[in-house]
């Protein structure tokens, strides 16, 4: 009974962090038996691996990682609007502290972080597991934790840095600075890079769990965001150089795209159990779906294969609907939610190279992406013009994916200029961060609110 009591306490402290304060809500939470008996999970390699795999699956059990994370920042930036062209709190930048989408993301990120922390603790405590596998599984949990914190700090800025399931440290945790968050992200990813496998053979050659190159791809992005150009270029090059595993595809089609299961551009994908589709295509950006690109056809150059293959025209307008994922509840093509992919690494390295005054190298990287889209080589040599082109290519390449455009506008200092000029947006500089959910603040008085919110 004592052990079970401790496990209940851990679960309770976790939900305090999420801000679920009502007694009815507590009673409705079904606590899996395996969570209450975690001492039995880490006694065999088979059960331990299943638990680690469950961390990834927690990323698709809710909609935050495959829906909210795409459309909410798409609307708060200049990327997406509703197909009806009606306004909502995201495209007007009037998000409230009680917004269900914000609450869901906050909750789902911390659920996944909790699962990662729980796995790290259980794996570290176990003496029954294969040492090599144990080290790899801890690295996977650290990678997922770093991935979640990257998004949390870019959505909310300073957030509680929770690295344990200890109730004394989680229930009333204050916000840590973004510098502290990034320090931990770099530490987790560096550890993961050292201990993760260099190929997918442990996963049946399916690209559904983290490798060394997933950790280094995310390190490239993190260092780009931190303005560490040399490190960003080096990590991007490390992944790009694995050309036996990763290659830019040619001839974009529905059956030859970066979102097909296990394609050569995929670095990390997350599958649904027993389905051949991803929610992005089956429920979010569907044919004739809910969202359209704000810039419409003006976003693309004539002949851009991404426009042809990744969008649907909206009849009678110049608008385009995102349609990167083609599979909507059918057997083929088999697609997966694609978390990290090779094209981003070329664009990261191109930007870092401009900052390092390697103009020729930057042009080469830009041209890889443009040529894949059936566009000609750039002849630009001016650094500022090249940075503008890279920003545009990032828009064209990464639209509708994981908030890239929203984060790009913020990290490059362009958010106020670009978003403040859009008719219909009620823009304030404080809108660059989402509000801390009111429910989380009610349960934890040490959680201060972001500026501009109540």
Order of alpha helices (4+ residues) and beta strands (2+ residues): alpha-alpha-alpha-alpha-alpha-beta-alpha-alpha-alpha-alpha-alpha-alpha-beta-beta-alpha-beta-beta-beta-alpha-alpha-alpha-alpha-alpha-alpha
